[in-house]
Amino acid sequence: MNYGELEQRLQSVSEFSDLFTVGYSLLSQPIYASHVGSYTGRQVIVQCAIHAREYVTALLGVELAKYAATHHFDGGAYFVYNSNPDGIRLVLDGVDFVACEKLKSFLTDVNGGRDFSFYKANANAVDLNTNFDADWGSGAQNRRCPSPESFIGYYPMSEREVNVLSAFTQKIAPYATISYHTKGEIIYYGFSGQNENSLARDEAVAYRLSAVTGYTPVLTTGSAGGYKDWCIRKFDIPSFTVEVAPLTAEHPVGEEYLPEIFEQNKNVLSAILA
């Protein structure tokens, strides 16, 4: 699969949902989203593919939106499919699409070569899921220099894609969010500093999600600066990171896993809104 083919798959959601662009990446590529269900009542944001090599979650988002369009659930859902389009394109197409020769050289150097299959960051070599303003820079695996993964950026909220997602979230004011990653079949919930009542609420939802997915609920420790973390800190809402595909799968997790992970996750909206 190349990025053009992936983009066509994302655009196909217009056949069954309201497709729109939430913003643009550093390299001016559209970040696609769509809405399914009612615009009244509680809304959920389903955020996908913030890590480049985890692009299969963008395809999972398409399948989940398609399912939600034909299966009733209370409220509505916004799907943000390709939260990191530049990074995904680096994984799928390589670096040659980058017009700036200096940026192309920088990315190739940071990556250690032209094979970007394992790349997670954006076109600034910042790991977007460490750049949110929620205990920024305190994660156990944080890096302080440009890197294919885990570089937190030079300051919180520095990246265009992070600001697009944060502005959209503030506009929607969702009841809850769920962020799809690979791999491990885990549901991460909770964040440092959360009060007991909010943590108990999120734990209860995490166990409902576990009941429909078969994944293991795990309380977040040693992680910071993620979208989930920011949503909990900023809005005090239920927010989850869900790692799909078995731990034995190799990165990047391929489309061959899509039927299985779709079946496991097709009822998450009903569970989160129960």
N, C-alpha and C positions, 0 to 999 in steps of 0.2 A: 504493500500500500504506500502511495505517496501522499503528500499533503493535499494536493488537489482532489484526490479521491476521498480523503477524509472530509474535506470541506463540503463536497457534494452530499455526503451522508448527513452531515450536520444540517445543511440547507433543506434536506428532504423533510425535516420536521414541519415545514410550512404546510404540508399536506394534511396535518391533523392537529396543529397547534399554532399559536400566534408567534411567529418568528420575528425577532428583532435583534439589533446590535446594542450591547450595553456600553461599548467603547472600543478603543483601539490599543494595540500593543505598542511597544517601543518602536517597532519597525512598521507601524501603521497597518497591521493586519486586524481584521474585525474579530471581536470576541462575541460569539453568538449565544443567544439565549432564546427561550420560548416559554410561554405560559400555557398550562393545562388546568382545566377545572374552572371553578367559580372564582371571580375576582372579589367576591365578598366572602366573609368568614376568614378563618385562620389560613395564613399562607406559609409555605415552606420553601426555602431556597435549597436546591440540590446543585451543589457545585462540583465540577468535574475537571480533571486533568490540569491541576495547577503545577504538577510535576511533569516535565516533558515526556519522559520515557513511559509514563503511566497513561498514555493517550487512549488505551483501551477503555478507560473510564468515560471518555467522551462518547464512545460508541455505546457503552452501557447506558449513559444518560439518554441517548436517542431511543433505545429500546424501552427504557422505563417510562419515558414520556409517551411513547406510542401506546404502551399498555395502559397508562393512566388515562389516556384520552378515551378509552373504551370501557373502563371499569370505574364505577362510581366511587368517589371518596369525598369526605366532607372537607370543604375549603378548596384551596388551589395550590399549585406548585409552579415555581419558576425554576427552570433548568438552565444553568450556565455551563455550556458544554466544553469550550476550549479556553480555559482561564489563562493559559500560557501558550498562545499560538506560535510565537517565535521559537520557543523551545521545542514545541512539538514538531515544527517544520525542520528544525535542525536534526532531530532524531530521524525523521522520515526521509528528508531530502538531502541532508548534509548542508555544508556551509556555503555552497556556491550561490545560493539565492541572495545572500547578503551583498548589497550593492557597494558598501564602503569597504575598501581594501584594508584599511587600518583595523576596522572592526572584525573583518574576516580573519585577519592575522591574529588579533587578540583572542578571538574565540578558539581558533585552532590551537594556539599556544596553551590557553587555559585548559582545554580539553585533552591536551597531550596527543593530538593527531586529528585526523579527519573523520574518524568513525565516532559518531555522536550517539550511538545506540543506547548508551547508558546515561546520557545527559539528563539532568533534572531541572536545571536553572533556566533563566530567561536569557535574552540577548545581551544583558549586562553581566552575565555570569553570577546573578543573584538568585538564591533559592527563595522564591516568592513566599513559600509557606514558613519562612522564618523572618519575614520582613514586616509583619504586622505589629502594631504598637500594643503589645501585650507581654510584659516582661521581656521585651526585646533584648536579645543578646545574652540571655541567661540559660539557654538550652544546653544540655549536656554535650551535644555534638556540633554546636555552632562553630563556624569558621569565620576568620576575620579578613580573609583575602578572597578575591574572585576565584571561583571553583565550579566544577560541574555540579556540585551539590553542597548544601549546608552553609554557603556564604550568606550572612545575614544582611549584607548591604552596609553602606557607610553610616546610615542613620535610619530609624524606623520610618516606614511608609515612603521610602525613597523611590519605589518603582511604579511606573505608570499602571501596570496591570493590577497592582495592589490597590492603588487609588481608584481605579475603575470599579473593582469589586467592592471596596468599602463604601464608595458613594452609592452604588446600586443597592447595597444592603441597607444603608441608612434611608434611602428613598422608599424601599419596600416595607421596612420595619417588620420583618417576618416573625412568626410565632416560634419557628425553629429553623435550624439549618443542618444539612448533612453533606459532608465532603467525602468524595470517593477517591481512594488511593489504592495502590497495590504495594504489598501483598501481605498475607498472613491470616485472613479470615478473623479479624479482630474489630471490635467496636470500642473506640476510645471515647471516654466521656469525662467531664469534670475538668477543672483548672484550678491552679493555686489561688488562694484567697477567696474562693467561693464560699458563701455561707452555707450552713448545714441544710437549711430548707431547700435551697436551689440545688445543692448536690444530691439530696435525696430525690428530688423531682427528676433530675437528669439520670440518676441511676435507675429509677423505675422505667423511664423511657428506653434506656439502653437495654434493659432486660426484655422489654417488649420487642425491640428490634432483634435481640438475640433469638427470641422465640420464633420469629418468622424467617430469619436468615440462617440460623444454626451457628452463627459466629460467637466468639467469646467476648463478653464485656470486660474491659480493662480500664481502671482508673488512670488517668493521665499523670505521669510523673516524668520529670527531667526534660520536658518539652516546653517550648515557649515561642511566641512570635507567629503562631499559625493562625489561619483564618478562624478555625474553631475557637481557639483561645481568645482571639479578639472579640468574637461574637459574644462569648460568655462574659468577658470583662466589660465590654461596652454596653451590652443590652440586657444582660442577665437572662438570657433565653437558653432553652435546650439546644445544644450544638454538639455535633458528633463527627468524628473522623472514622470512616469505615474502610478498612483494608480488605479488598476483595482478592480472590484467587488464593490457592493454597501456598503455603510457605515454600513448598518444593518447586513451584513454578520459577522459571528463570526470567530475569529482566532482559528486555522489556516484555512484559506479559502480553502474549499474542491474542489475536482475535479468536483463536480456537477455544479459548476459555469463555468467550462471551455467552454462549447458550447456558452454561452452568451458572455463571455469576448472575445472569439475568433471572433465572429461576429462583435463585437464592434471595434476590433483592426486590422482586416484583411487588411485594406487599409492604414495602417499608413506609410508604406514605400513609397507608391505613393504620399502621402500627404507631407511627409518630404522632398522628392526629387523633388517636383513640381517646 
